[in-house]
């Protein structure tokens, strides 16, 4: 499955080449044009049914994932590291990782509980500088034969189907959006479709501004894996999205204010097509929408997001019904998008 294969790839921020290469191969039968810009964004275009004079709609989904990077090698052969993107250190202990292009296996370790002398320290979360990665090397010289400073580190890439229509993997933020966008490119629409698979979103949406500036579309849709908080103990009003209830439509966040007319058009389309959807009931965080909205003279933007549990951690989970509904919704919106521009 496309989503499964994308999640298994390495693509920590700044090292998106493997994901980009996979998507280039996937899009060859569908894209009329493709190029990679200086930031590493993959830009693919599919012309409108009626020719290039139609409005241009840009869809953005970021290729990069949160991960780690090697910052040093100790004398005992263990590795020092730092996060790339926002990761809570509490989720790192004992997680399996792969390092560098050779995918050297390792495990994130810390001092055993038996050796902690202070009861106060026992109940504190370990900071990253107290953790290390064990690759089984006997000493620094042995480790240097396998890894080096600057090597990117991904979490265990194995994927699993579980429960009722659930799928778990690393990097669902935002390989889920990439998969939806890739499938949208399989059709031709009454508008010009520009698919931007962006780089370096997790450290400030660096690729999105360059991608949008190079196209200057008439409207932009951002496809994301967004936060769920539907677990036990979380009050109802803090449950941002709920798996199994369809893709989520935002109103605002820390980076952008969604265009009201475009959002209403998406909702109307979902209702007409019988596609489930839900409100994103939170305003924290940010996506590529922020830069897409502010670049050049600006443009209307909206988010179509897939609810993901446990994002920015070694494993996240989505309901596959939400993923399929997102594909259907994006395609339905694009099929009707010429009507949006006539009414705007």
CORUR-V982055 format. One record per backbone hydrogen bond with DSSP energy under -0.5 kcal/mol. NH is the residue of the N-H (numbers start at 1). CO is the residue of the C=O. E is the energy in kcal/mol with one decimal. If there is no record, write none. Layout:
NH&CO&E / NH&CO&E
This chain:
5&1&-2.4 / 6&2&-2.3 / 7&3&-2.1 / 8&4&-1.2 / 9&6&-1.1 / 13&65&-1.5 / 15&12&-2.8 / 19&10&-0.6 / 20&16&-2.6 / 21&17&-2.6 / 22&18&-1.8 / 23&19&-2.4 / 24&20&-2.3 / 25&21&-1.8 / 26&22&-2.1 / 27&23&-2.4 / 28&24&-0.9 / 28&25&-0.5 / 30&27&-1.9 / 31&27&-2.7 / 32&45&-2.8 / 33&45&-1.4 / 35&43&-2.1 / 37&41&-1.8 / 40&37&-1.6 / 42&197&-2.3 / 43&35&-3.0 / 43&41&-0.6 / 44&42&-0.5 / 44&195&-2.7 / 45&33&-2.6 / 46&193&-2.9 / 49&189&-2.6 / 51&48&-1.3 / 54&51&-1.4 / 57&55&-0.5 / 57&192&-3.0 / 58&219&-2.6 / 59&194&-2.6 / 60&221&-2.5 / 61&196&-2.2 / 63&198&-3.3 / 64&198&-0.6 / 65&11&-1.9 / 67&84&-2.0 / 68&153&-2.2 / 69&82&-1.9 / 70&151&-2.6 / 71&80&-2.1 / 72&80&-1.2 / 74&78&-2.9 / 77&74&-1.8 / 79&133&-2.4 / 80&72&-2.6 / 82&69&-1.8 / 84&67&-3.0 / 85&83&-0.5 / 87&85&-0.8 / 88&312&-0.6 / 89&87&-0.6 / 91&88&-2.1 / 92&89&-1.7 / 93&89&-0.6 / 94&108&-2.5 / 95&92&-2.0 / 97&106&-2.6 / 98&154&-2.4 / 99&104&-2.3 / 100&152&-3.2 / 103&100&-1.4 / 104&99&-2.5 / 106&97&-2.3 / 107&134&-1.7 / 108&95&-2.3 / 109&132&-3.0 / 115&112&-1.7 / 116&113&-1.0 / 117&115&-0.6 / 122&118&-1.7 / 123&119&-0.8 / 123&120&-0.7 / 124&121&-1.6 / 130&127&-2.0 / 131&128&-1.8 / 132&109&-1.8 / 133&79&-1.8 / 134&107&-2.8 / 134&132&-0.5 / 135&133&-0.6 / 140&75&-1.6 / 143&139&-2.1 / 144&140&-2.5 / 145&141&-0.6 / 145&142&-0.7 / 146&143&-1.8 / 147&143&-2.5 / 150&70&-2.7 / 151&148&-1.8 / 153&68&-2.8 / 154&98&-2.4 / 156&96&-1.9 / 160&168&-2.2 / 162&166&-2.3 / 165&163&-1.0 / 166&162&-1.5 / 167&318&-2.4 / 168&160&-3.0 / 169&316&-2.2 / 172&169&-0.5 / 174&172&-0.8 / 175&171&-2.4 / 176&172&-1.8 / 178&174&-2.1 / 179&175&-2.3 / 180&176&-2.0 / 181&177&-2.5 / 182&178&-2.6 / 183&179&-2.0 / 184&180&-1.8 / 185&181&-1.4 / 186&183&-1.2 / 187&184&-1.3 / 192&55&-2.8 / 193&46&-2.7 / 194&57&-2.5 / 194&192&-0.6 / 195&44&-3.5 / 195&193&-0.5 / 196&59&-3.3 / 196&194&-0.6 / 197&42&-2.8 / 197&195&-0.6 / 198&61&-1.4 / 198&196&-0.9 / 203&200&-0.5 / 204&201&-1.8 / 205&201&-2.0 / 206&200&-2.1 / 207&199&-1.6 / 209&205&-0.9 / 210&206&-0.7 / 211&207&-2.3 / 212&208&-2.8 / 213&209&-2.4 / 214&210&-1.7 / 215&211&-0.6 / 215&212&-1.1 / 216&212&-3.5 / 218&56&-2.5 / 219&56&-1.0 / 220&300&-2.2 / 221&58&-2.5 / 222&302&-2.6 / 223&60&-3.0 / 223&221&-0.5 / 224&222&-0.6 / 224&304&-1.3 / 226&224&-0.6 / 226&306&-2.1 / 228&308&-1.2 / 229&241&-1.1 / 234&231&-1.8 / 235&233&-0.6 / 238&235&-1.8 / 239&236&-1.4 / 240&238&-1.5 / 245&242&-1.5 / 247&276&-0.7 / 248&305&-3.3 / 249&278&-2.5 / 250&248&-0.5 / 250&303&-0.6 / 251&252&-0.5 / 253&256&-2.0 / 254&285&-2.5 / 258&251&-2.1 / 258&256&-0.5 / 259&301&-2.6 / 263&259&-2.5 / 264&260&-2.5 / 265&261&-1.9 / 266&262&-2.0 / 267&263&-2.3 / 268&264&-2.6 / 269&265&-2.3 / 270&266&-2.5 / 271&267&-2.3 / 272&268&-2.4 / 273&269&-2.3 / 274&270&-0.7 / 274&271&-0.6 / 275&270&-2.7 / 278&247&-2.2 / 280&249&-2.3 / 281&240&-2.5 / 281&279&-0.9 / 282&280&-1.1 / 290&287&-1.4 / 292&288&-2.3 / 293&289&-2.6 / 294&290&-1.3 / 295&291&-1.7 / 298&295&-2.0 / 299&293&-0.8 / 300&218&-0.6 / 302&220&-1.3 / 304&222&-2.6 / 305&248&-2.8 / 306&224&-3.0 / 307&305&-0.5 / 308&226&-2.9 / 309&317&-2.6 / 311&308&-0.6 / 316&169&-2.9 / 317&309&-1.7 / 318&167&-2.5 / 320&165&-3.4 / 320&318&-0.6 / 322&319&-1.0 / 323&319&-1.4 / 324&320&-2.4 / 325&321&-2.3 / 326&322&-2.2 / 327&323&-1.9 / 328&324&-2.3 / 329&325&-2.6 / 330&326&-2.7 / 331&327&-2.2 / 332&328&-2.4 / 333&329&-2.6 / 334&330&-2.3 / 335&331&-2.1 / 336&332&-1.0 / 336&333&-0.7 / 337&333&-0.6 / 337&334&-0.7 / 339&336&-1.4 / 340&336&-0.9 / 341&337&-1.7 / 342&338&-1.6 / 343&339&-1.6 / 344&340&-1.8
